[in-house]
Amino acid sequence: MARIAALPQLKDPPSVQQVKVRPIFDSSPHLNRGMPGIARELPYPSDRLLVATLVALGQPQWSAEQLRHHPPARYTAVCAWLLVQDAAEGDKLAKEKLDYIRWSYEEMRKQELISDIPGRTVGFMEK
């Protein structure tokens, strides 16, 4: 994580405006024991930048916004953001992982498992 602290402070991307979403995960510590998580917003990358990154990879914005409420979701978003940085530097494995993430979201949209409208997203057990 030292790599993140050394990066310059940049403005948040204007492309993604924060939307109000209700938390869908229970972030109680006893339910998330042993799960890596980041409890508070980082100075860089900020939550808006993380949400924009996830949306660019294909995740619906309402779902990406959950990172503001759930520390393990923020940790996962930071991992995805770091993959993007590594891929930009030419890391082939990072590019492959990002391609897989994009493909996964594309497939979930085709199968109507996820949608940009929360009410049209079905749970995996319902499909």
VOGU-3710 file (C-alpha; in Angstrom, 3 decimals, decimal comma):
1> mariaalpql> 0,000/0,000/0,000  3,028/2,297/0,163  2,672/2,620/-3,582  -0,693/4,345/-3,154  0,584/6,843/-0,581  3,391/7,952/-2,890  1,046/8,893/-5,744  0,109/12,541/-6,305  -3,293/13,856/-5,268  -5,530/14,048/-8,360
11> kdppsvqqvk> -9,035/15,369/-8,865  -11,880/12,876/-8,839  -13,254/11,927/-12,236  -16,354/13,997/-13,058  -17,823/11,118/-15,079  -19,379/9,373/-12,089  -21,657/11,288/-9,749  -22,378/9,718/-6,365  -25,788/8,101/-6,101  -27,611/7,281/-2,892
21> vrpifdssph> -27,813/3,538/-2,332  -28,829/1,569/0,690  -26,188/-0,803/2,052  -26,803/-4,389/0,932  -24,029/-5,995/2,985  -23,829/-6,368/6,751  -20,467/-4,925/7,731  -20,544/-6,104/11,337  -17,020/-7,112/12,365  -18,110/-10,505/13,688
31> lnrgmpgiar> -19,573/-11,368/10,257  -16,479/-10,272/8,367  -13,811/-11,851/10,541  -10,718/-12,730/8,543  -11,824/-10,727/5,481  -9,450/-7,985/4,354  -11,101/-4,588/4,328  -10,445/-0,855/4,295  -12,707/0,859/6,815  -12,401/4,489/5,682
41> elpypsdrll> -12,063/6,325/2,398  -8,468/6,696/1,273  -7,057/10,079/0,239  -5,973/8,443/-3,007  -7,521/6,584/-4,710  -10,714/8,183/-3,441  -14,027/6,341/-3,368  -15,211/8,261/-6,441  -12,146/7,121/-8,383  -12,672/3,531/-7,239
51> vatlvalgqp> -16,349/3,627/-8,245  -15,416/5,107/-11,641  -12,859/2,321/-12,128  -15,390/-0,403/-11,324  -18,023/1,179/-13,574  -15,473/1,365/-16,410  -14,846/-2,363/-15,938  -18,577/-3,051/-16,296  -19,978/-3,165/-12,764  -23,293/-1,324/-12,308
61> qwsaeqlrhh> -22,787/1,959/-10,460  -25,333/1,206/-7,732  -23,376/-1,966/-6,955  -19,975/-0,255/-7,076  -21,261/2,369/-4,619  -21,459/-0,378/-1,967  -17,748/0,144/-1,314  -18,700/3,285/0,625  -20,518/1,090/3,172  -18,627/-2,215/3,175
71> pparytavca> -14,865/-2,338/3,978  -14,230/-5,629/2,094  -15,836/-4,113/-1,021  -13,505/-1,095/-0,771  -10,521/-3,456/-0,430  -11,592/-5,358/-3,548  -12,045/-2,084/-5,441  -8,523/-0,977/-4,494  -7,201/-4,322/-5,773  -9,010/-3,759/-9,089
81> wllvqdaaeg> -7,658/-0,207/-9,272  -4,113/-1,518/-8,713  -4,643/-4,055/-11,512  -5,544/-1,171/-13,835  -2,345/0,651/-12,838  -0,242/-2,470/-13,397  -1,877/-3,126/-16,772  -1,168/0,480/-17,798  2,513/-0,178/-17,033  2,488/-3,203/-19,345
91> dklakekldy> 1,888/-6,116/-16,957  0,410/-8,884/-19,151  -1,054/-10,859/-16,248  -2,865/-7,742/-14,994  -4,266/-7,166/-18,505  -5,525/-10,751/-18,625  -7,195/-10,377/-15,224  -8,888/-7,136/-16,319  -10,076/-8,770/-19,541  -11,586/-11,564/-17,464
101> irwsyeemrk> -13,329/-9,074/-15,152  -14,789/-7,186/-18,156  -15,877/-10,455/-19,774  -17,522/-11,601/-16,530  -19,593/-8,430/-16,208  -20,528/-8,637/-19,894  -21,690/-12,235/-19,470  -23,680/-11,407/-16,331  -25,425/-8,610/-18,252  -26,219/-10,951/-21,167
111> qelisdipgr> -27,730/-13,471/-18,756  -29,608/-10,645/-16,995  -27,995/-11,405/-13,645  -26,964/-7,768/-13,233  -28,483/-4,528/-14,461  -27,907/-0,811/-14,105  -31,310/-0,720/-12,404  -31,093/-2,391/-8,962  -34,659/-3,713/-9,115  -33,933/-5,584/-12,354
121> tvgfmek> -30,928/-7,412/-10,883  -31,721/-10,921/-9,714  -29,888/-12,887/-7,100  -27,865/-15,883/-8,214  -30,235/-18,186/-6,357  -33,289/-16,759/-8,124  -32,102/-17,304/-11,699
//
